[in-house]
Structure formats: structure tokens, C-alpha cells
Amino acid sequence: MTDNIIDKADSLMRRHRAFVAGEAMPADSPTAVPPAPTFSAASTEAEAEDIPLLTEVVADDAGAMGLPPLAGGTDIEVLLRERLAAALPRQREVLRHELALWLDEQLPQIVMRVLDGVTDQLVAQINTQARMALLPKLQAALEADNSGLSTED
């Protein structure tokens, strides 16, 4: 029976195949495309008899296919709220765990980079201040001490 249906469908598709543009092929070629069908009132009625029609009425019963029956808008909303309430504690725990892991792994590295930058900046600023303020005072003190030694000789 299945082969019979497939054969009918195949013959139907061959009769109604649209013309494919391209190089003309000999009619005896296995890949030859038959000419496009011409439509007239008489041929349309004859061909319409070959086209299978759906005659069985299918019930709109979701339960027949194993699906849950369709619920109203308020039922869906209640169901979604219940699922959300059940999922939130798990999601909060997952988020808390991921945040704790990230803080344990990344925060010390970030703080160290910032502190390294602050340390470098502090050392550079101390060097600058020492050159500008301390060095002249030290040079003046050494000159004063050296001038005192030279007068004693």
C-alpha cells in the first residue's frame, strides 16, 4: 500500500513538474525534463481527480496526541509563577557560588595590580620630592661642612 501511494505521488509530481531552464536535453535522456504542462478546463478537471484530498476529519483533541490540554491565561500564569518560585532558590545559590569563586580567584589579582601601580607611583613621587627638596639641603649641608674643614687647615 505504501509503495502504491509513493508511486501515485511520484507520477503526480512528474505530471506537474515546472519547466527547468537550462540546456535542452534529448527526450530519451534519463534526466530529461518533460515540457511544462498546459492547463485547460478539461485537463484541469481530469488532473484534479488524481490529486488526493483529505476526507477524514481530525479532531482538535490535544489529549489524543499525548499533549496536556490547553490551559487558560490565568492557569498558565499560575503555572509559570510556580515554576519561577521553584527555580529562584536554585538560581540564587548558583549565582552566589559563582560570585564567591570569582571573588576568590580574581579579586586578589586585581588588588595586587592596583597596589603595584600605587607603589610605583609612590616611589616615583618620593624620588621626585627627594631630588627637588632633600638633595639641595644635603648639598648645602656638605658644602657648609667642607667650608668649615678648609678654614681649620
Secondary structure, 3 states (H helix, E strand, C coil): CHHHHHHHHHHHHHHCCCCCCCCCCCCCCCCCCCCCCCCCHHHHHHHHHHCCCCCCCCCCCHHHHCCCCCCCHHHHHHHHHHHHHHHHHHHHHHHHHHHHHHHHHHHHHHHHHHHHHHHHHHHHHHHHHHHHHHHHHHHHHHHHHHHHHHHHC
